[in-house]
Amino acid sequence: MNSMILLCAGAGSRVGLSLNKLLLKHENKTLAQYTLENIFSSNQIDELIIVVKNSEIEIFKNILSKIRHTVKVKFTSGGKTRFESVKNGLLSVDPESDYLLIHDCARPFINNKIIKILLNNIDKDTPGAIPFLSCSDTIKEKEKNIVKKTLNRNNLIRIQTPQVFITKIFKDAISKIPSNNIEITDDSSILEYSGYKVKICKGYEKLFKITTIEDWEHFCEIIDRDKLMYRIGQGYDIHRKNLKNTLIIGGVKILNEKGLEGHSDADVLIHAIIDSLLGAAGLSDIGTYFPDTDIKYKNISSLTMLKKVSEIIEKENFVISNIDTTVIAQSPKLIKYIPEMKINISKILKIKINQIGIKAKTNEKLDAVGNDKAIIALSTALIVRRHCYAEEN
């Protein structure tokens, strides 16, 4: 049984507003509602304990009533400190609970993926698992307004939530802590204080906590961007012919034909597809990711490049709906090679063959293509953004 304590009782003073920041609204939905929707859609939680100020319990109950879910939900009052709020929440956790998750409601982009990673990384030897990010900025220690020393950032990490623990061990650890003699700002510190080991797992930047008004504005920007669910991109590529090279189109080697010039294997069709995918996602073009000045890309298979771009698109939280392409070549006749091209592309992009269109045209003996000196490829890609980063349910 997986239980979650959701901390909603903080003051939120750094946002600079008089109301609880969790009640800020964007598109008529509170921040708390966004977080709750993502928690429920993860399908990983059996029991949810919402820790909130007594004066706001009815407000949160009203928010909860707007969301469909099958999770058992309890409410309890928050304390003056995070430690007290966690202790209060723990009192409502089911005695049969196996795993305990503790999460800040001000981190709305929680999802199934991070919960699974954390749950898969705890055992009796390491009964806690927490998400972390490396420190990219230089970290300094100060004394008043003067720098005291510079710390080694390679040994420093930033910690996020949710944090996951074996419930019985967490209860044991928290019982050993003197309430008034230690400041707890991070739940895993409770295990550390009692001598238990905590494993760190790679978190992600979008799991940020809304602490300042700038964080809130960033959150709103992400939600607005996610509304643009369907994105279209176009790609174009042309390569001149070269007798010395092997002709490769769509990952298919076509023997006894003039090849194409290029830094890679010069697969004109794959290059056009790459640019259409990158363009649809609002990213830079193929030359930015695979510059022809970099020796490591010399003669590289364009299918390898396509696989890398597919990973980039997925990381940006898009899935591919379909791709439609046209190859314009005076020779060779390409129709018999198209089925194999589709198989190659579908395997790399993990889409069905019927999501790929490939058409072959000539240029009626006009210009460089018509005179058999070059081949052109055109591509259009439709990609779809997953909703609100609550992916992989």
Secondary structure, DSSP 8 states (H G I E B T S, - for coil): -EEEEEE-----GGGT-SS-GGG-EETTEEHHHHHHHHHHHTT--SEEEEEE-GGGHHHHHHHHTTS----EEEEEE--SSHHHHHHHHHTTS-TT--EEEEEETT-TT--HHHHHHHHTT--SSS-EEEEEEE--S-EEEEETTEEEEEE-GGG-EEE-S-EEEEHHHHHHHHHTS-TTT---SSTHHHHHHTT--EEEEE--GGG----SHHHHHHHHHHHHHHH--EEEEEEEEEEEEETTS-EEETTEEETTS-EE--SS---HHHHHHHHHHHHHTT---HHHHS-TT-GGGTT--HHHHHHHHHHHHHHTTEEEEEEEEEEE-SSS--GGGHHHHHHHHHHHHT--GGGEEEEEE--TT-HHHHTTSEEEEEEEEEEEE-GGG----
